[in-house]
Amino acid sequence: MANIKDIGKLFLFIVTGLVAIIVGSFMVRGTMHMWDKPRDSKKDKKD
C-alpha cells in the first residue's frame, strides 16, 4: 500500500506542477498583453 501511495503522491506532485506552470504562463501572457496595449495605443497617437 505504501508503494501505491508514493506513486500517487508523485503523480499528484507532477500534475500540480504542470497546472502551476500552465496557469503561470497564462498570467504572464495576460500581464504582457496588458502592458503592450497602452504602449501600442500611445504609439498610434504619436504617429
RAJO-V686399 format. One record per helix or strand. SS is the DSSP state (2 for helix, 1 for strand). FROM is the first residue (numbers start at 0). TO is the last residue. If there is no record, write none. Layout:
ss & from & to
SS & FROM & TO
SS & FROM & TO
//
This chain:
ss & from & to
2 & 1 & 45
//
